[in-house]
Amino acid sequence: MKRARAIAGRYRLTLWREDGHWYAVGVEEPGTYGDGRTLVQCVRDVRDALAATVAYLIETGQPAVTPLIDQERGRRRRAG
């Protein structure tokens, strides 16, 4: 779970507020959502859900999506 949290913690989030409630979805894992009454609760909820998703992928031998920030850094290094 530690490795899954490290990976999921680098995923980008899309956040929005609707009717006084916060919602979020992982950009790299668009089927993983979270919500909360506050922005902090929402981010915590979606990060926990993302970590669970990544942990499942790791445990079942499936590849976890590389965080976009790591993909972008790799492209910049190769291009330079």
C-alpha positions as a Markdown table, in Angstrom:
| # | Residue | x | y | z |
|---|---|---|---|---|
| 1 | Met | 0.0 | 0.0 | 0.0 |
| 2 | Lys | 2.9 | 2.3 | 0.6 |
| 3 | Arg | 4.1 | 2.1 | -3.0 |
| 4 | Ala | 0.5 | 2.5 | -4.2 |
| 5 | Arg | 0.1 | 5.7 | -2.1 |
| 6 | Ala | 3.4 | 7.1 | -3.5 |
| 7 | Ile | 2.2 | 6.6 | -7.1 |
| 8 | Ala | -1.4 | 7.8 | -6.5 |
| 9 | Gly | -0.1 | 10.9 | -4.6 |
| 10 | Arg | 1.5 | 12.0 | -7.9 |
| 11 | Tyr | -1.6 | 11.7 | -10.0 |
| 12 | Arg | -3.4 | 14.8 | -11.2 |
| 13 | Leu | -6.9 | 15.6 | -10.0 |
| 14 | Thr | -9.8 | 17.4 | -11.6 |
| 15 | Leu | -11.8 | 19.1 | -8.9 |
| 16 | Trp | -15.2 | 20.9 | -9.0 |
| 17 | Arg | -17.8 | 22.2 | -6.7 |
| 18 | Glu | -21.5 | 21.6 | -7.1 |
| 19 | Asp | -24.3 | 22.6 | -4.7 |
| 20 | Gly | -21.8 | 23.4 | -1.9 |
| 21 | His | -20.1 | 19.9 | -2.2 |
| 22 | Trp | -16.6 | 19.1 | -3.6 |
| 23 | Tyr | -16.0 | 16.4 | -6.2 |
| 24 | Ala | -12.8 | 15.0 | -7.7 |
| 25 | Val | -11.7 | 12.5 | -10.3 |
| 26 | Gly | -8.2 | 11.2 | -11.0 |
| 27 | Val | -6.9 | 12.3 | -14.4 |
| 28 | Glu | -4.7 | 9.2 | -14.9 |
| 29 | Glu | -7.5 | 6.9 | -13.5 |
| 30 | Pro | -10.7 | 8.6 | -14.7 |
| 31 | Gly | -12.9 | 5.9 | -13.1 |
| 32 | Thr | -11.8 | 6.8 | -9.6 |
| 33 | Tyr | -13.8 | 9.5 | -7.8 |
| 34 | Gly | -13.9 | 11.2 | -4.5 |
| 35 | Asp | -16.0 | 13.8 | -2.7 |
| 36 | Gly | -16.3 | 15.8 | 0.5 |
| 37 | Arg | -17.9 | 18.7 | 2.2 |
| 38 | Thr | -14.6 | 20.6 | 2.1 |
| 39 | Leu | -11.8 | 20.7 | -0.5 |
| 40 | Val | -9.4 | 19.0 | 2.0 |
| 41 | Gln | -11.9 | 16.1 | 2.6 |
| 42 | Cys | -12.5 | 15.7 | -1.1 |
| 43 | Val | -8.8 | 15.5 | -1.9 |
| 44 | Arg | -8.2 | 13.0 | 0.9 |
| 45 | Asp | -11.1 | 10.9 | -0.3 |
| 46 | Val | -10.0 | 10.8 | -3.9 |
| 47 | Arg | -6.3 | 10.1 | -3.0 |
| 48 | Asp | -7.4 | 7.2 | -0.8 |
| 49 | Ala | -9.5 | 5.8 | -3.7 |
| 50 | Leu | -6.7 | 6.2 | -6.1 |
| 51 | Ala | -4.3 | 4.4 | -3.7 |
| 52 | Ala | -6.7 | 1.5 | -3.5 |
| 53 | Thr | -7.0 | 1.4 | -7.3 |
| 54 | Val | -3.2 | 1.4 | -7.7 |
| 55 | Ala | -2.8 | -1.2 | -4.9 |
| 56 | Tyr | -5.3 | -3.5 | -6.7 |
| 57 | Leu | -3.4 | -3.1 | -10.0 |
| 58 | Ile | -0.1 | -3.9 | -8.3 |
| 59 | Glu | -1.4 | -6.9 | -6.4 |
| 60 | Thr | -3.0 | -8.4 | -9.6 |
| 61 | Gly | 0.1 | -7.9 | -11.7 |
| 62 | Gln | -1.3 | -5.2 | -13.9 |
| 63 | Pro | 0.6 | -2.1 | -14.7 |
| 64 | Ala | -0.3 | 1.1 | -12.8 |
| 65 | Val | -0.5 | 4.2 | -15.0 |
| 66 | Thr | 2.6 | 6.4 | -14.7 |
| 67 | Pro | 1.7 | 9.8 | -13.3 |
| 68 | Leu | 1.5 | 12.4 | -16.0 |
| 69 | Ile | 4.1 | 14.6 | -14.3 |
| 70 | Asp | 6.7 | 11.7 | -14.6 |
| 71 | Gln | 5.7 | 11.2 | -18.2 |
| 72 | Glu | 6.2 | 14.9 | -19.0 |
| 73 | Arg | 9.6 | 15.0 | -17.2 |
| 74 | Gly | 10.8 | 12.0 | -19.3 |
| 75 | Arg | 9.8 | 13.7 | -22.5 |
| 76 | Arg | 11.6 | 16.9 | -21.6 |
| 77 | Arg | 14.8 | 15.1 | -20.7 |
| 78 | Arg | 14.8 | 13.2 | -24.0 |
| 79 | Ala | 14.0 | 16.3 | -26.1 |
| 80 | Gly | 16.9 | 18.3 | -24.5 |
